Amino acid sequence: MALFKNAKKVIDDIEEFFNTVDKGVLVFKEGVNNYLHGNQEAFNNNIAMMARLEADADSLRREIESKLYTHSLMPQLRGDILRLLEEMDDIIDMAKKSLFQFDVEVPNIPAELNQDLILLTDMCVSSVSSVIPAARAYFRTPDTVKDQIHRVYFYEKEADKLAEVIKRRTFRQMPNLKLSEKFHVRYFTLHIETVSDSAEKVADLLSIMAIKRTI
C-alpha cells in the first residue's frame, strides 16, 4: 500500500512538473509579445514569473528524482523517465534564457518584424504545447504517443521555415538597419527557435520510450 501511495505521489509530481513547463512557455510567449510592443511593466512581470516557474521546475525535477531512487519506484523505467524530465526541463530553461536575453541586451527590433517574431514564438510554443500531452500519454496510454507527436514536428518545421524568412528579410530587405542590428535580430530569432528545437528533442525521446514500453 505504501509503495502504491509513493508511486501515485510521484506521478502527481510529474503532472505538476509538466504543468509548470506548460505555464513557463506561455509566460515566455507573453513576454516576447510584451517586449516587442514596448509594454515594459508587463514584460518585467513576465521576467519575474519566468524565474519563479523555472526554479519550481528544477525543484520538482530534483524531488521526483529523489523519490524514484529513495522508494525504488519504477526501476525498469526510471532511467527513461529521468531523461525525459531533464529534456523537458531544458525547454523551460531555454525559454527563460531567451526571455532574459531580451531583458539584458534590449535589442532594437524593427516594428515591421513584430508580427513575424510573434508568429515564430507562437509556433515554438505550440510545439511545446503539443509535446506535453504526448509526455502525459507515455504514463497512461503509451501506444498513443506516436499519434500525438506528429504535431510537434509540424510546428518545429514551420518555425524553422519562418525563422529563415525573418533572417533573409532582415539581411536583404532592411538596408537602413546597421549590420550589428541585423546580427542582433538573427541572434534573437535563433534564441526563440531553441524552444521548438528542445520540444523536438523531447518528441524524439518519447518516440523511443513509447516503443520500448509497447514491445
C-alpha positions in Angstrom: 0.0 0.0 0.0 2.8 2.4 0.9 4.6 1.6 -2.4 1.3 2.4 -4.3 0.9 5.7 -2.5 4.5 6.7 -3.2 4.1 5.8 -6.9 0.9 7.9 -7.1 2.7 10.8 -5.4 5.5 10.7 -7.9 3.0 10.6 -10.8 1.2 13.6 -9.3 4.6 15.4 -9.1 5.3 14.6 -12.7 1.9 16.0 -13.7 2.7 19.2 -11.7 6.1 19.4 -13.4 4.5 19.2 -16.8 2.1 21.9 -15.8 4.9 24.1 -14.7 6.7 23.7 -18.0 3.5 24.5 -19.9 3.0 27.7 -17.8 6.6 28.6 -18.4 6.3 28.6 -22.2 3.0 30.6 -22.1 4.8 33.2 -20.0 7.6 33.2 -22.5 5.1 33.8 -25.3 3.5 36.7 -23.4 6.9 38.1 -22.5 8.1 38.3 -26.1 4.9 39.9 -27.1 5.1 42.5 -24.4 8.7 43.3 -25.2 8.0 43.8 -28.9 5.1 46.1 -28.1 7.0 48.1 -25.5 4.9 47.0 -22.5 7.8 47.3 -20.1 5.9 46.8 -16.8 4.1 43.7 -18.1 7.4 42.4 -19.5 9.1 42.9 -16.1 6.3 40.8 -14.6 6.9 38.1 -17.2 10.6 38.0 -16.3 9.8 37.6 -12.6 7.2 34.9 -13.2 9.5 33.1 -15.6 12.3 32.9 -13.0 9.8 31.5 -10.4 8.5 28.9 -12.8 11.9 27.8 -13.9 13.0 27.4 -10.3 9.9 25.5 -9.5 10.5 23.1 -12.4 14.1 22.5 -11.2 12.9 21.8 -7.7 10.2 19.4 -8.8 12.6 17.5 -11.1 15.0 17.0 -8.2 12.3 15.9 -5.9 10.9 13.4 -8.4 14.4 12.0 -9.0 15.0 11.7 -5.2 11.7 9.8 -4.7 12.3 7.5 -7.6 15.5 6.3 -6.1 14.6 6.5 -2.4 11.5 4.4 -2.8 12.9 2.2 -5.6 9.9 3.1 -7.8 9.6 2.1 -11.5 13.2 0.7 -11.7 12.8 -0.5 -15.3 11.5 2.9 -16.5 13.5 5.1 -14.1 16.3 5.9 -16.5 14.0 6.9 -19.3 11.8 8.9 -17.0 14.7 10.9 -15.6 16.0 11.6 -19.1 12.5 12.8 -20.1 12.3 15.1 -17.2 15.8 16.5 -18.0 14.8 17.2 -21.6 11.5 18.8 -20.5 13.4 20.9 -18.0 15.6 22.1 -20.9 12.5 23.5 -22.6 11.7 25.9 -19.7 15.4 26.6 -19.3 15.7 27.7 -22.9 12.6 29.8 -22.7 13.9 31.5 -19.6 17.3 32.2 -21.1 15.7 33.6 -24.3 13.4 35.9 -22.4 16.2 37.1 -20.1 18.4 37.9 -23.0 15.7 40.4 -24.2 16.0 42.0 -20.8 19.8 42.0 -20.7 20.6 43.1 -24.3 17.5 45.2 -25.1 17.6 44.5 -28.8 16.3 47.0 -31.3 13.7 45.1 -33.2 12.1 46.9 -36.2 8.4 47.2 -35.8 7.7 45.6 -39.2 9.2 42.3 -37.8 7.0 42.2 -34.8 4.2 40.1 -36.3 6.7 37.6 -37.8 8.5 37.2 -34.5 5.2 36.9 -32.6 4.1 34.2 -35.0 7.5 32.4 -34.7 7.1 32.5 -30.9 3.5 31.1 -31.3 4.8 28.2 -33.4 7.6 27.4 -30.9 5.2 27.4 -28.0 2.7 25.3 -30.0 5.4 22.7 -30.4 5.8 22.5 -26.6 2.0 22.5 -26.1 1.9 19.5 -28.4 4.7 17.6 -26.8 3.3 17.9 -23.2 0.1 15.8 -23.9 2.4 13.2 -25.6 4.5 13.1 -22.4 1.4 12.6 -20.3 0.3 9.8 -22.6 3.5 8.0 -22.0 2.4 7.3 -18.5 -1.2 6.5 -19.3 -1.5 5.2 -22.9 2.0 4.7 -24.4 0.5 3.3 -27.5 -1.0 6.7 -28.4 2.3 8.7 -28.1 3.3 8.2 -31.7 -0.1 9.6 -32.9 0.4 12.8 -30.8 4.0 13.8 -31.5 3.5 14.5 -35.2 2.2 17.9 -34.3 5.5 18.7 -32.5 7.4 18.0 -35.7 4.9 20.1 -37.8 5.3 23.2 -35.6 9.1 22.8 -35.3 9.5 22.7 -39.1 7.1 25.6 -39.6 9.2 27.6 -37.0 12.4 26.7 -38.9 10.9 28.0 -42.2 9.6 31.2 -40.7 12.9 31.9 -38.9 14.7 31.6 -42.2 12.2 34.1 -43.8 12.8 36.5 -40.9 16.6 36.3 -41.3 16.5 36.7 -45.0 14.2 39.6 -44.8 16.4 41.3 -42.2 19.6 41.0 -44.2 18.2 41.6 -47.7 15.3 43.9 -47.3 16.3 46.3 -44.5 19.1 48.5 -45.8 18.5 51.1 -43.1 19.4 48.6 -40.3 23.0 48.6 -39.1 24.9 45.3 -39.6 25.2 45.0 -35.8 21.4 45.4 -35.5 20.8 42.7 -38.2 23.1 40.4 -36.3 21.0 41.1 -33.2 17.8 40.2 -34.9 19.3 37.0 -36.2 20.6 36.2 -32.7 17.2 36.6 -31.1 15.4 34.7 -33.8 17.8 31.8 -33.1 17.1 32.2 -29.4 13.3 31.9 -29.9 13.9 28.9 -32.2 15.7 26.9 -29.4 12.4 26.4 -27.7 10.9 24.4 -30.5 14.2 22.6 -31.0 14.0 21.5 -27.4 10.5 20.2 -27.9 11.6 18.3 -30.9 14.3 16.5 -28.8 11.6 15.5 -26.3 9.4 14.2 -29.1 12.3 12.1 -30.4 12.9 10.7 -27.0 9.2 9.9 -26.4 9.0 8.1 -29.6 11.8 5.7 -28.5 10.4 5.4 -24.9 6.9 4.6 -26.2 8.2 1.8 -28.4 10.2 0.3 -25.5 7.0 0.2 -23.4 4.8 -1.3 -26.0 7.0 -4.2 -27.3 
